[in-house]
C-alpha cells in the first residue's frame, strides 16, 4: 500500500512540475552550453531570475549531480532557492551525452544522457521533490524518457513508472 501511495504522490508532484515545465531533446557540446540554453528558456518564462546561471554553474562545480541509475546516467542539477521564481522542471534528453561529474565520486566524470533540472522555490518542498525524482530515477523504465519527443510523452512515461 505504501509503494502504491508513493507512486501516486510521485506522479502528482512530478506531473504538477511538468505541467509548468519543459522538455527538450537537443545536442549540446558541454554542460556550460546546456546551462546557458536552460537559463535563456527559464528567464524568458520567468521561472528563474538573473542570478540563476552563475548560481547553477557554481553549485554544479562544488556539488556535482551526475548519477548512475539502473538504466542510464543522468544529472539532477538544482540550485539555491533565491534564484527560482516559480516551481518547475526542465528535462533534457541529450542527443549526444554530455559530461557531468559524479555526485558520489566528484573526481569521476559520467557521460550523461538525461538531465532533470529541478527548480523549486520553497525550501520546504525541495526535499519532497528531490525524493520523488530519486524514486523515478530507480525505475527500469527511466531510459524510456530518453526516447520521448514531447513533454506529454514524458508525463505519460512518468505515470507508467508510478504504476509499476
Secondary structure, DSSP 8 states (H G I E B T S, - for coil): -HHHHHHHHHHHHHHHHHHT-EEEEE--SSHHHHHHHHHHHHHHTTSB-TTHHHHHHHHHHHS--EE--SSS-EE--B--GGGBSS-EEEEEEEEEEEEEEBSSSTTSEEEEEEEEEEE---HHHHHHHHHHHHHHHT-TTHHHHHH--SHHHHHHHHHHHHT-
